[in-house]
């Protein structure tokens, strides 16, 4: 089975949302699937806002990291590079459309809708039980040396 983007390009990443090396984090695993990047993630009770429902901040973290990796993958492909540039979130907006149940996995989907040489606008969704529970629109930018996040991958 192929490795996720995070394991392939940032196995020592410590990010709370997507870092494979953060044992206390969410540790999402994003996979390229055609023109989308997808992730299936299983919530635990520690991620709940109240019994049976996912915390909105966790929803935001999941979509932020997943969309960021979608942008990084896209920019890597656009540049013809061997590894993705280090990207950061410039802006993102989450719409919580309905409560997200924690009794099963959530599915994250994201795709690039617009891009430039060093940035990509990404839209994403979080689904549970076959229903869209949250949407995201974000702008993610590749950073240069001197930025605090530059060497994080």
N, C-alpha and C positions, 0 to 999 in steps of 0.2 A: 504494500500500500504506500502511495506517495506521502511524503511529509507535508505538513501544512506550511504556509508561507512563514509563519513565526519560527518553526523549528528549522526550516531551510535557511533562512536569512538572518535570524536573530536568536539562536539557541540559548544565549546567555542573557537575553533581554529580561529586565527586572520590572517592566511596566505592570501596574496593578491589573490592568485589563487584558493585556495580551502577552505579557512576558512569560515564556516557558520556564524561566528560572525562578519565578516568584511563587513559591509554594503556598503563600497566603492569598494570591491573586485569583482572578477569574480564569486565566489561562485559556482564552479562546483559541480556536484552531481554524484558520481561514483557508479555504481551498478554492482555486480557480476552477470555474465551471463555465466554459464558453465565454460570454461577455460579462458574466457576473462573478462575484466572489461570494461564496456561501460558507456558513458555519452553523453547526448544530451544537447547542450548549445546554447542559442540564442544570437548572437552578437547584439550590439546596435551601433548607429552612433558614439558614443564616443570611440568605439574600432577600428574605421577605420583609415587606413593609408591615404586613399583618398576616395572620394565618392564611396560607394558600395563595398569596399574591406577591409578585415580585416588586421590590423597591424601585421607585422611579429613577433614583440615582444610578442604580445598577443597570437599568435599561439604557440610560444615557451613556454610561461607560462602555457597555457592550457595543452600542452603535458607533460611538466615537472611535474606538479602536478598530473595529471591523472596517469601517469606512476609510480610516486612515491607511490601513493595509491595502485596501482596494486602490486608493490613490497611488501609493508607493509602487504597487505592482504595475499599474498602468504607466506611470512615468518611467519605470525601468524598461518596459516594452517599447515605449515611445523613443527612448534614448538609445535602445539597442545595447543596454548595459548588462553586465553579468550579475549585478546585485542592485537592489532597489536603493534609491536615494533615501536619506533620512528625512522623513516628512513629519510635520507637526500640524496640529489643528489651528487654523487661523480663525475659523468661526464654524459653529454648527448650531442647528436648531432641532429640537426634538419635539414631536407632537405625540402626546400620550393619548391614544384614541380609545382605549378600553383597558381595564385591568388585565394584567398578564398573569395567568395561573402558573403555579410552580409545580403542578402535579405531573408534568411531562416536559420534554425538551422544548426549547425555543429554537426557531430557525431564523438566522440573520441572512439577509440578501443585500448586496450592494452593487452598484454599477456607476461608472463614470458617465456623466452627462455633458461635461464640457472640460476642456483642458488647454493649458498653455505650456510653454517650455519647462516651467518649474512649479506648476500648480494644477490641481484637478478639483472640479466640483463633483461631488458624489451624492447620490441619493441612496437611501437604504430603508429597509423595513425589518421589523422584528415581528415574527408570527408565533402564535401558540395555538395549538388545537385547530390549525387550518385557518385561523383568523388573524388579520393584521392588527396588532396591538399598539404598535408605535411606528412612526416614520421619522426619518432624519434627512436633513439637507446640510451638507457641510463643504467647506473649502479647506483644502489641505495643501501645504506648501513645502517644497523641498528646501531645507536649510543648508547654509554654507558653513565652512569652517569658521569658528569663532562663536557660533550659536551654542548655548549650553546643551542642546540635545544632539549636536552634530555627530558625536561618536557613540551614541547609545546603541547602535546596531553594529 
